[in-house]
Amino acid sequence: MNYHQYMPIDVINGPGTRATLFVSGCEHQCRGCYNQSTWNPCHGHEFDLQMQQQVINDLKDQRIKRRGLSLSGGDPLYPGNLACILALVKRVKAECPDKDIWLWTGYLLSELSIVQRAIVDYVDVLVDGKFEQDKADPSLVFRGSSNQVIHNLAQKR
């Protein structure tokens, strides 16, 4: 898997101070997407074990306390990203159990594959649905268009 950008300190993509990973690879290619540079799964940098360790280290850093990890893109649930994302979310929950995980995807929760659902089992909040330009609303919190749904999965456990 490749990633487009990693922000070790982020206050935009989810509540509180967070670490945010923008992965490469998206098959939705929504009209009006603000992050088109992430569509190609070959663009960006390789997400290797060193980068995975950096995410864990940042989440554990007591100097700048982070509430959790945000996964966006591209699409973290893009088929080419599934193995790396699953390994990452498992590790975050095992080593940083006090941190939450937010994930944005163009796929709908009701239509996820078995492997995608295995990832979502580790996610606290899922924002699903493709960005639809005709439903774009800049006043929405943590989503770009009104068709997208914020699922608080942690409350359902």
Wavefront OBJ file of the C-alpha trace (Angstrom):
o trace
v 0.000 0.000 0.000
v 1.074 3.545 -0.657
v 0.118 6.640 1.256
v -0.169 10.164 -0.027
v 0.411 12.090 3.193
v 0.815 11.501 6.899
v -0.011 14.261 9.357
v 1.322 13.405 12.832
v -0.648 16.330 14.280
v -4.087 17.127 12.859
v -7.111 18.924 14.308
v -9.339 18.879 11.200
v -10.042 15.219 10.374
v -11.981 14.070 13.417
v -12.419 15.331 16.966
v -9.475 16.483 19.049
v -5.820 16.274 18.146
v -5.150 13.259 15.931
v -2.695 11.540 13.651
v -4.069 11.306 10.102
v -3.024 9.000 7.274
v -4.170 9.742 3.724
v -3.757 6.527 1.739
v -3.390 6.234 -2.022
v -5.913 4.327 -4.103
v -9.564 5.039 -4.799
v -11.854 3.549 -7.399
v -14.792 5.891 -6.708
v -13.227 8.963 -8.351
v -16.028 11.235 -7.189
v -16.659 14.352 -9.247
v -15.505 17.338 -7.214
v -13.200 15.317 -4.952
v -10.758 17.623 -3.180
v -8.108 14.907 -3.007
v -7.842 13.591 -6.578
v -4.091 13.168 -6.231
v -4.781 10.165 -3.979
v -6.757 8.165 -6.545
v -3.798 6.366 -8.113
v -2.700 3.521 -5.797
v 0.871 3.786 -7.136
v 1.339 7.436 -6.130
v 2.868 8.546 -2.888
v 5.146 6.678 -0.540
v 5.301 3.032 0.474
v 3.584 2.350 3.780
v 6.200 0.079 5.312
v 6.795 -1.226 8.837
v 8.879 1.844 9.672
v 5.967 4.121 8.783
v 3.544 1.902 10.709
v 5.847 2.204 13.734
v 5.905 5.994 13.320
v 2.101 6.093 13.565
v 2.188 3.990 16.737
v 4.963 6.137 18.245
v 3.017 9.311 17.517
v -0.150 7.917 19.081
v 1.830 6.978 22.215
v 3.634 10.331 22.406
v 2.774 11.941 25.746
v 4.164 15.370 24.795
v 1.354 15.895 22.272
v -1.576 13.779 23.352
v -3.642 12.558 20.454
v -7.203 11.354 20.757
v -6.783 8.895 17.916
v -6.024 7.984 14.330
v -7.921 9.157 11.256
v -7.738 7.134 8.039
v -8.709 8.851 4.808
v -7.463 9.056 1.291
v -7.962 7.928 -1.342
v -9.947 5.198 0.301
v -8.600 3.059 3.156
v -11.029 0.296 2.099
v -9.764 0.247 -1.500
v -9.012 -3.434 -2.269
v -5.257 -2.865 -2.614
v -5.108 -1.256 0.835
v -6.961 -3.842 2.888
v -4.064 -5.956 4.176
v -2.016 -2.962 5.358
v -4.991 -1.151 6.863
v -6.108 -4.277 8.721
v -2.606 -4.742 10.157
v -2.492 -1.082 11.188
v -5.888 -0.948 12.919
v -5.197 -4.215 14.754
v -1.904 -2.845 15.991
v -3.397 0.498 17.038
v -6.120 -1.221 19.072
v -3.613 -3.619 20.655
v -0.914 -1.072 21.506
v -2.967 2.112 21.916
v -6.301 0.904 23.316
v -7.195 4.362 24.610
v -7.130 5.846 21.082
v -10.100 5.922 18.732
v -10.007 5.239 15.002
v -12.022 7.201 12.449
v -12.197 5.987 8.842
v -13.636 7.662 5.738
v -14.703 5.496 2.787
v -16.744 5.852 -0.370
v -18.152 2.371 0.187
v -21.417 1.965 2.084
v -21.377 0.126 5.399
v -24.204 -2.120 4.203
v -22.220 -3.200 1.139
v -18.791 -3.970 2.603
v -16.974 -7.190 1.776
v -15.931 -9.640 4.482
v -12.378 -8.260 4.515
v -13.587 -4.648 4.640
v -15.896 -5.568 7.537
v -12.946 -7.136 9.367
v -11.259 -3.717 9.292
v -14.414 -1.891 10.345
v -14.606 -4.158 13.407
v -11.626 -2.168 14.754
v -13.005 1.256 13.762
v -14.836 3.478 16.243
v -16.376 5.882 13.735
v -16.991 5.188 10.050
v -17.970 7.919 7.608
v -19.358 6.164 4.558
v -20.648 7.118 1.134
v -19.184 8.693 -1.957
v -18.762 12.443 -2.085
v -21.626 13.823 -4.178
v -20.908 17.287 -5.468
v -24.594 18.229 -5.823
v -25.031 17.424 -2.104
v -21.860 19.201 -0.959
v -22.317 21.328 2.137
v -19.363 23.098 3.761
v -21.321 23.470 7.015
v -21.343 19.702 7.597
v -18.982 18.436 10.268
v -16.560 15.620 9.304
v -18.194 14.955 5.923
v -18.331 16.691 2.573
v -21.819 15.916 1.282
v -25.159 15.310 2.946
v -25.489 11.733 1.657
v -22.481 10.639 3.705
v -23.319 9.042 7.052
v -21.332 9.128 10.282
v -21.662 5.737 11.986
v -20.623 5.681 15.646
v -19.703 2.010 15.770
v -18.164 2.170 19.237
v -21.616 2.936 20.716
v -23.038 -0.184 19.056
v -20.497 -2.529 20.674
l 1 2 3 4 5 6 7 8 9 10 11 12 13 14 15 16 17 18 19 20 21 22 23 24 25 26 27 28 29 30 31 32 33 34 35 36 37 38 39 40 41 42 43 44 45 46 47 48 49 50 51 52 53 54 55 56 57 58 59 60 61 62 63 64 65 66 67 68 69 70 71 72 73 74 75 76 77 78 79 80 81 82 83 84 85 86 87 88 89 90 91 92 93 94 95 96 97 98 99 100 101 102 103 104 105 106 107 108 109 110 111 112 113 114 115 116 117 118 119 120 121 122 123 124 125 126 127 128 129 130 131 132 133 134 135 136 137 138 139 140 141 142 143 144 145 146 147 148 149 150 151 152 153 154 155 156 157
